[in-house]
């Protein structure tokens, strides 16, 4: 049975790394549901968070295949780990002055921030789970969503011994900044 698996990978911040990882997924026929890449607190290291529909066997193969890539420092399937995960969305809603108070109140209920207001539209920023974002989208649809963009999910395990500590340890053990599969 397939379910959504969340992976966190620390990679060397080098040109072509994202392309190699995307090519691996393409060749194997895995569909990336969500992808986010960003800087970390360590210079030269980027963090990738991606969600993939996979069964347990496929998730293990994904992790093993990622480790085979040269610039991958560490990979972890954090699906079953205690973690915090968030998405970010910007939603532009067509709204005039007469409906603005109602839209502002709805934003408040969902703890969304209004980051821009114009004469005929406003932009709301919301962070949280996919369900929370979908809820705000549903209540904003009657006003007319003019545009929307959503980031990929970012996730972090709870506690001290999370993915970052493992990546740092692997990088230190190898001495050259690249890890080998365990």
C-alpha positions as CSV (number, residue, x, y, z in Angstrom):
1,X,0.0,0.0,0.0
2,X,1.4,3.4,-1.0
3,X,1.5,6.3,1.3
4,X,3.2,9.7,1.4
5,X,6.9,9.4,2.4
6,X,8.9,12.4,3.5
7,X,12.6,12.4,2.8
8,X,15.2,14.8,4.0
9,X,18.6,14.8,2.2
10,X,21.6,16.9,2.8
11,X,23.6,17.6,-0.3
12,X,26.7,19.4,-1.4
13,X,25.7,22.8,-2.7
14,X,27.1,22.2,-6.3
15,X,25.7,22.8,-9.8
16,X,23.8,19.8,-11.1
17,X,22.9,18.1,-7.9
18,X,19.1,18.8,-8.2
19,X,19.2,17.6,-11.8
20,X,20.9,14.3,-10.9
21,X,18.4,13.7,-8.1
22,X,15.4,14.6,-10.4
23,X,16.9,12.3,-13.1
24,X,17.1,9.4,-10.6
25,X,13.4,9.8,-9.8
26,X,12.5,10.1,-13.5
27,X,14.5,7.0,-14.5
28,X,12.9,4.9,-11.7
29,X,9.4,6.3,-12.4
30,X,8.9,7.8,-8.9
31,X,6.7,10.9,-8.7
32,X,7.8,13.7,-6.5
33,X,4.7,15.2,-4.9
34,X,6.5,18.0,-3.1
35,X,10.1,19.3,-3.4
36,X,11.9,22.1,-1.5
37,X,15.6,22.9,-1.6
38,X,17.2,25.5,0.6
39,X,20.4,26.6,2.4
40,X,21.4,25.3,5.7
41,X,23.4,26.7,8.6
42,X,26.5,25.0,7.1
43,X,28.2,26.7,4.2
44,X,28.3,24.6,1.1
45,X,25.5,22.3,2.2
46,X,21.8,22.4,1.0
47,X,18.9,20.6,2.4
48,X,16.2,18.9,0.3
49,X,12.9,17.9,1.6
50,X,10.7,15.9,-0.7
51,X,7.5,13.9,-0.5
52,X,6.9,10.8,-2.6
53,X,4.0,8.4,-2.9
54,X,5.6,5.0,-2.2
55,X,5.2,1.8,-0.4
56,X,7.7,0.7,2.2
57,X,9.9,-1.3,-0.2
58,X,9.9,1.6,-2.8
59,X,10.8,4.0,0.0
60,X,13.8,1.9,1.0
61,X,14.9,1.7,-2.7
62,X,14.6,5.5,-3.0
63,X,16.8,6.1,0.0
64,X,19.4,3.5,-1.2
65,X,19.5,5.0,-4.7
66,X,19.9,8.6,-3.3
67,X,22.9,7.4,-1.3
68,X,24.6,6.3,-4.5
69,X,24.7,9.8,-5.9
70,X,28.1,11.6,-5.4
71,X,27.0,14.8,-3.8
72,X,24.5,13.3,-1.3
73,X,25.8,13.6,2.3
74,X,22.9,12.0,4.1
75,X,19.3,10.8,3.4
76,X,16.6,9.9,5.9
77,X,13.0,8.9,5.5
78,X,11.3,10.8,8.3
79,X,7.8,9.6,7.6
80,X,7.6,7.7,10.9
81,X,9.7,10.1,12.9
82,X,8.3,12.8,15.3
83,X,8.7,15.8,13.1
84,X,7.4,19.3,12.3
85,X,6.3,19.9,8.6
86,X,5.1,23.1,7.0
87,X,4.1,24.5,3.7
88,X,3.8,28.1,2.7
89,X,1.2,29.5,0.3
90,X,0.5,33.0,-1.1
91,X,-3.1,33.5,-2.2
92,X,-4.2,36.5,-4.1
93,X,-7.9,37.1,-3.6
94,X,-10.1,39.5,-5.7
95,X,-11.9,41.6,-3.1
96,X,-13.1,45.2,-3.0
97,X,-13.5,47.4,0.0
98,X,-17.0,46.1,0.7
99,X,-15.8,42.5,1.3
100,X,-12.4,43.3,2.7
101,X,-13.4,43.0,6.4
102,X,-14.9,39.6,5.8
103,X,-11.8,38.3,4.1
104,X,-9.5,39.8,6.8
105,X,-11.6,38.0,9.4
106,X,-11.3,34.7,7.6
107,X,-7.5,35.2,7.3
108,X,-7.4,35.8,11.1
109,X,-9.3,32.5,11.8
110,X,-6.7,30.6,9.7
111,X,-3.9,32.6,11.2
112,X,-2.9,33.8,7.8
113,X,-1.2,37.2,7.4
114,X,-2.2,39.7,4.8
115,X,1.0,40.8,3.2
116,X,-0.4,43.2,0.5
117,X,-3.7,45.1,0.0
118,X,-4.7,46.9,-3.1
119,X,-7.9,48.5,-4.2
120,X,-9.3,45.3,-5.8
121,X,-7.2,42.5,-4.3
122,X,-5.2,41.3,-1.3
123,X,-2.5,38.7,-0.8
124,X,-2.6,36.4,2.1
125,X,0.3,34.4,3.4
126,X,-0.4,31.1,5.2
127,X,2.0,28.5,6.7
128,X,1.0,25.2,8.0
129,X,-0.2,21.7,7.0
130,X,-1.7,21.0,3.6
131,X,-5.1,20.6,5.3
132,X,-4.9,24.1,6.8
133,X,-3.9,25.6,3.5
134,X,-6.6,23.7,1.6
135,X,-9.1,25.0,4.2
136,X,-8.2,28.7,3.6
137,X,-8.4,28.1,-0.2
138,X,-11.9,26.6,0.2
139,X,-13.2,29.6,2.1
140,X,-11.5,32.1,-0.2
141,X,-12.9,30.6,-3.5
142,X,-16.2,32.4,-3.3
143,X,-14.4,35.7,-3.3
144,X,-12.4,34.7,-6.4
145,X,-8.8,33.5,-6.1
146,X,-6.9,35.4,-8.8
147,X,-3.6,33.6,-8.2
148,X,-2.0,31.1,-5.9
149,X,1.5,29.7,-5.3
150,X,2.6,27.1,-2.8
151,X,6.1,26.1,-1.7
152,X,7.2,22.5,-1.3
153,X,6.9,21.1,2.2
154,X,9.8,21.6,4.6
155,X,10.2,19.2,7.5
156,X,12.5,18.8,10.5
157,X,12.6,15.9,13.0
158,X,12.0,16.8,16.7
159,X,14.7,16.4,19.3
160,X,18.5,16.7,19.3
161,X,19.4,13.6,17.2
162,X,17.7,14.8,14.0
163,X,18.8,14.6,10.4
164,X,21.2,17.6,10.7
165,X,23.2,15.9,13.5
166,X,23.4,12.8,11.4
167,X,24.6,14.7,8.3
168,X,27.2,16.6,10.3
169,X,28.5,13.3,11.8
170,X,28.6,11.6,8.4
171,X,30.4,14.5,6.8
172,X,33.0,14.6,9.7
173,X,33.5,10.8,9.6
174,X,34.4,10.9,5.8
175,X,36.5,14.0,6.1
176,X,35.8,15.1,2.6
177,X,32.2,16.2,2.9
178,X,30.6,13.3,1.1
179,X,29.1,10.3,2.8
180,X,28.8,6.7,1.9
181,X,25.8,4.5,2.4
182,X,25.5,2.8,5.7
